[in-house]
Amino acid sequence: METDIQSFYREKVIFITGATGFVGKVIIEKLLRSTDVKRIYVLIRPKRGREVQDRVSLWQKDLVFQPLLDAKPTAFDKVRAIAGDCIEPDLGISEEDRKLLTSEVQIVIHGAATVRFNQSLHVALAINTRATRLMIQLAKEMRNLQSYVHVSTAFSNCVADYIEERFHTELLTRSSDQVLSLFEKKSSDEIDEMTTDLLGPFPNSYTYTKALGEDVVLREAENLPICIFRPAIIIASFKEPTSGWIDNLYGPIAITYGVAYGVLRVVLLDVKQQNSVVPVDYCANMALALARETAQKKASQQNPSTPPIYNFAPSEGNLLTYGDFRAKALKYGSNYPVTNMIWYPFLLCIRCPWLFSLAAFLLHTVPGYFIDLALKISGRKPRLGKIYEKIHTTIKVLGPFSCRSWKFEMANKERLWQSMSREDQTIFNFDMLHLDWDQYFSRALCGMRLYLGKEPPTTQSYIQGQKRLRMFHVIHRLAQALLIYLAYLTIRTLLKLVSNLF
């Protein structure tokens, strides 16, 4: 028997942007596995020499879709690619495809975005802000539209310490209308030169352009059945479609990955601050629940005057600090050690920027130099120097987020959860209050090893990893003892020199 949400999606036609991304894939998989949708249109950027539908066909080799294809081998018959690109002034969608979308689509989930914090402003504006306007304009032409979910981020208004489920227009230096007008009139270089002036208090182009995107929704989505979904930092899956699935090196999992290989040893991080992370399968489930909720409000003529906003972050009764994250990652990571680590996994967290730079030089740059030198002498290509340059740049970009906490209002999210039937809560679970973090980390670290490290989950592979972990543990302790002894000798020598002077 179908649940309320499953019944809502029966025979529906859905249009998804960001379909090739981390969240997009999980949403598509969930729809195909747990509902009986009629068709899913996905916006995909064309690549030279390859048809967009061929890119969808390649998904069948992606491990995230294996449970689905095992149960429903023909599931992808319901997925059709639409050639387009959110960076284009018309979304890059052909006239024929526009007619198809406007005549058939009933649900839109707009998740396409550039998530690079240091992305040039003109690119971030095109994808995160202008494309939002273009998508809304397209949605207004959709004759059968029942629901539109705009995926933003919980950090779109990170200038504030307490992020409410409302529009924070007071934080913007200019309205979205004004900024997009400038964007159309000025060159890319001119826009980039205005970055500091336009961003104002925002720490990067990503959060700024996502905030502008929300302002576009506020100003231009009148009479549309639309809501804004603001998930926090999205990390590996908890249970669906498979435990620990992840396909990218962003956020805290990227740090964990670097630590697991012994490459990353020090970060700019305050262990006492809250780590606002949510599993990707929980995000997908909430997005799908929101689409139904938004459609219901339209059907009952309860469409609010301003689009409702739903923040999604860890619940107050089940928070996780960066210190908790580090402890659990190291604890459960030792159960799934990688076989190619170059040093024993440990992580020094420093919240002082200049002290971090010093520690990074001693623990990253210096060892990296000697390893690269050894590689060069042996005739192999040096690697660590460039890797550490990228790591240090990324850590500094993330600094404003890793040394600070936010509080999120989540009353709308909680009302949505309470309105769902018990069956829907089971199938479309996003209950962060009862998420078992220990169980999560055990699964996530196992998944990281498999999906990012590409290491097989075999007994032999685990034994090999454990042997390497024990070997490097001994070497690590010996190195610590040697450094302590050298420090002792240095201090004793200095004291002798001082005593001789007097």
N, C-alpha and C positions, 0 to 999 in steps of 0.2 A: 504493500500500500504506500502510495506517495505521501510525502510530508507536504506542508504548505509551500515551502520554498521549491521543492521539486515540482510540484504542481504548477507553480508560477512559471517555471522555465520550460514546461512542456510545449513543444512546437514553436518556441520563440526564435526570432532571428536577432543575432547579437553582432555588434561591431566593436572590435577591440583594437586599440592602438597600444603600442608597447608590447605587442604580442611576442616578440622575439626576446624580450627581457626576462629577468629573473621572476618577477611576480606574474608577468603575462603568461608565461608557460604554465605556471601552476594553476592559474585561473582557467585556462583552456583545458588542461588535463582534468580538473575538477568538474567542469561543465560536461565534458564528454563521458566521464566515468560515473558521475552521480546524478545526472539529469538527462532528460530526453529532448534536448534542443533540436530545432529544425536545421539551423545553419549558423555557423560562426564565420563572419567576415573578419579578416585580420589585415591590418595595414602593414605592409612590408616594404622596406626600402629596396629598390632594384639594384642589382649588382651586375657589372659588365659580364656578358656571356652566360648569364644564368637567369632563367625565368623565375618569377617570384613564387609560383606554385611549386617549383622544384625545391625551393628552400623549405617550404612546408613539408614536402616529402622527406627531406633529410631529418626532420624531427623524429621520424620513426626509428632512427638509430640512437636517439638521445635516451639515456637511461631513465630520465624523469618520466618518460611515456611508456616504459616497458610494462608496468603493472596494468595500465590501461589497455595496451595492445594485446596482452596475454588474455584479457577478459573479453575485449571487443576488437578483433583484428581489423575491422573495417571502419573504426571510429573516425579516422581522418577523412573519410568521404564527406563528412559534414563541414569540413573546414575549407574555406576558399580564400585565397590570397588576393588582396587589392594592392596594386602597385601604388606606392606613394611615399612621401618623405616629409616629416613635420618641419624640416628646415626650409622647405620651398614655400613661396608666397601664396600658392594655391593648394598646399598640401601635396602637390604632385599627383593628384587624383585625376584620371581622365574624365571627360564629360560622360562617357558611357557608364563608367563605374559610379559616378555621382548619381546618375539617374537610378541605378540599381540600388544604391544605399538609401536614397531618399524615398524610394517606393516600398522597400522591404523591411528596413531595420526598425526594431521595436525597443532595443536596449543598447545603450552605448556605455562602454567603460573606457575612459580616456586615461591611459597610464603612460603614454610615451613621454619621455623626458631625458634630458642630459643630466646626469647626476654627478658630473665632475665638479668638485668645489672650485678648482682653479680654471674652469672653462672661460675662454674669452667672452666678454659681455655680449658682443653682437650675436654670437652663436647661441648663448643661453637665452637671450631675448627671443630669438627666432623660434627656438624649439619649445621653451617653457612658457612663454607669454603670448607671442603672436599666434602660435599654433592653437593655443587655447581659444583665442578669439575666432579663428578659422573653423575650429571644431564646433563651436557654439553656433556659428552662422550656418554650418552644414546641418546641425541638429534641428535648427528652426525650419529647415526644408523637409525634414523627415515626417511624412504624413501619418505614420503609425507609431511615433515615438511614445513610449510609456515611461521610460526611466533613463536617466543619464547620471553616471557616477564619475565625478572628476577626482582623480587621484592626485593629491598634493603631498605634503609631508608635515609631520608634527613640528618640524623645525622651520617652517615657512615664516614664523614670527619669533625667531629665536632671540631677537633683541629684548623681548620681554622675559621676565623670570617665571611668570605664571601665564600659561597659554590657555586662554579660554576658548570655548567652542563658539567663536564669533569672528567677524572680520576685524582685523587690527589695522584699519586703514590709516590710523594716526601715526604708524611707524614708517610710512612711506614718505620719501622726500618729494615725490611727484606721483600723480595718479597714473594708472595704466594707460589712460587715453593720452596723457601728455608724453609719456615715455615712448609709446608706440608711434606717436606723431613724429617725435625726434628720430626714431628708428627708421621711419620711411624717408625722411628728408636728408639724413646724414649718411656718410660713408661708414663702412665697417671700422676703419681706423679712427674716425672721429668719435664714433660711439665708444670704442675701447678707451680712448683718451679721456672720456667723461666718466669712467668707471668709479673713481673715488667720489666724485660729486654726486652721482646718481645713487650709489649704494648707501651713502650716509652711514648709519650705524650698523648696517648688515655686514657680516664677516666675509661673505663671498658671493659670487654671482649666482650660485645655485639657489641659496635660500632667498635671495633678493628677487630673482625672476619667478620663483614659485609663489612668493607673496604677491607679486604683480599679477600672476596668473589667477590667483584667488580674487583679486580686485576686478579682473576682467569678468569673472563669473558674476560677481556682485552687480556690476554695471550693465552687463549685456545679456544676461540669461533670463530676463524677465519672461514670466509665463511658461518657462520650461520646467518639466518635472526633473529637477536636478538637485544633487547634494554634493558636498565636498568631503572626501575621505582623507584623513591625515594620519597615516601610520608613522610610527617612530622608526628607528634604525631596523631595517629588515635583515634577518639572519637566516641561517639554514633551517630547513623544515624540521618539525618535531615528529610527525607521524606520516603525513601525506605528501605526495603519493608514495614516498618511501622515506624512512627515517634519515635525517641528516643530509638531505640533498641540498647541494649548493653548486653554482656554476660560475662564481665570480670571486675576485679578491678585493672586496670592499668591506669597510667597517671592521668591527672587532674580530670577525672570523679571519680576516687577512692578517691581523696581528698574531692570532693564535697559530696560523699556518707558518708564519715566519719564525715564531718561537719553536714550533715543533721540529723544524729543520736546523735549529741552532744558529740561524742567520740573524734573527732579531733578538737583541739582548737588553736593550734599554729603550724606553718610550717616554714621551712627555705626557704624563697622566697623573691625575689625583685619585688615588685608590678609594677615597672617602666619598667621591661624587657618584651620583646615580647613573647607571648605564641603561639607557632607555632603548631596549631591544625587544623585538617581537618576531616570532617565527613566521616564515613566508607562507606556510599553509594556513595559519591563523589569519593573515592579511587577506589571502584569497577568499577564505570563507566569509569574512566580514564584508568584503566588497560585494560578494554575491548576495548576501543578506540585505545589504543596503539598497541594491537595485530593486529588490522586491518591496522593501519598505517605502522607497520613493514612489514606486508605481502605485502602491496602495493609497498613499496620500493623494495622488492625483485622482485616482478612481473615486475616492470618497470626497473629493473637492476640498481637501484640507491642505492644499498646497500653500506653504508659508509664504509670506511676502518677501522674505529673503531666504536664499538657499540654506538649509540646515547644514551644520558642520559637525563631523564626528572625529574627535581625537582618538587615537588608539596607541596606548603605551602600557607598560606594566602597571598592574593595579596597586594601589597604596598598601594593601595587605600582603603583597608578594613582590617587593622591590628587590633590585639587584644592584649592588655597587660595583664599581670597577675592580675593587679588591676582591669581591666575591667572584667576579668573572675570572680574574686571574687565578685564584685558588682552585676553582672548579676546573678550569681549562688545564692547569698543570696536573691536577689530581687524576682526571679521567684521560688526559692525553697520554699518561704513562701506561695506560692499558692498551693503547693503540699507537705505539711508537712507529715512526716512519723508518724505512731501511736506509735512506740516503741522507740522514742527518749529518751535519759537519761538526756539531758540538752538542754538549748536554743542554737540554732545554731549561732555560731559566729566564726570568724577566725582571729587570730593575725598573721601577716606576718612579719618575722624578717630575715634580710639578714646577720647578724653577727653570725657566728657559735657558739661562746661561749655563747652569749646572748640567742640564741635559746635553747641551752642545759639547761640553767638556767630556762627559761620560760617553757620548756617542763617538767622539774622536778616539778615546782610549779603548772602547769595547767593540767598535765597528770599524772605523777607518784604519786604525793601525793594524789589527789582525787581518783585515781585508787586503791591505797593501802587501803583507807578507805572503798571504795565500795566492794573490794574483802574481806575485813575483815567482813563486814556486811553479805556478801554472805556465808562466811565460818561459821559464828555464826548461820545463819539460816539453815545450813545443805546443802547449795548448793555449787557447784564447783566454786572457784575463776577463773575469766577470764581476767580481764582488765590488770593485770600485764604483762602477756605474750603478749596480744594484743599490748600494748604500746611498748614493746621491739621490736616487728616486725615493728611497725609503725615508730619508731625512726630510726631503721636501714635503712628502705626504704627511709625515708626523707633524710638521710645523703648521701645515694647512689645517689639520684636524685639531690643533691645539685649543682653539676656542670652545670646542665641544668636549674634549677629554679632560678638561680641568674645571668643569662647571656642571651644575645640575639644573633641571627645569621641573616645574610641576605642571601637570596637564589636567584641565577640567575634562571629565569624561561622563558627564550626566547623560548626554544623548546616546553615547555608546552603551551605557548601562541600561537605559530604557529600551534600546533595540534588543539587547540580550534578553531582558526580562519578558519582552513581548513574544519571543520565539517559543514554539512548542518544545517539549522535552526531546522529541524525535529530531527536530531541526537542530537543537543545541548539540545533539550527538553527532549528526552528520556534518553540520557546518559550525564546528566548534571554534570559538575564539575567546574562550574564558581564560584570561591571564591570571585571575585570582587563584585558580587551582592548578596552574601549571607547575609541575614538579621540575624544578631547575636541575636537580641532580640527574634525574632521568633524562632531561633534555640534553645536558652536556655530554653524558655518556653516548647518546645517539649521535649528537652533532660532531663529536671528535672522531667517532668511527666513520661517519659520512665524509668528513673533511679528508681523511686519509684515502678514502675510496674515490671520491668525485673530484677532488682537487689534486691530491697526490698521485692519483691513478695507480694506487697500490692494491693488489688483490686481497680480499678478505679471507685469506687462507691461513690455516694453522702454521704452515711453513713460513709464510711471510711475517706473521706475528712473532714467531720464534726468532727469526732473523732480526726483526726490529728490536726485540727485547735484549738480544745479545749486544747489539750495537749501543743500545741505551745504557746497559750496565758498563760497557767498556768506556764510553764517554763520561759516565758518572765517576769512575775511578780517575780518569785523566783530569776531569774538572776539579776534583778534590785535591789532587796532587798539585795542580796549577795554583789553586787557592793557597795551599800550604807554602808553596814556593814564593808566592807574592808576599805573603805575611812575613816570611823569613827575610826576604829582601828589604821589606819595609823596616823590619826590626834592625837589620844591619845599617840601613841608611840613617835611621834615627840615632842609633848608638854612635855612629861615626860623627854625625853633626854635633851631638852632645859633647863628644871628646874635643872636637875643634873649638867649641864655645868655651869649654873649661880651660883649654890651653891658652886661649886669648886672655883669660882673666887669672 
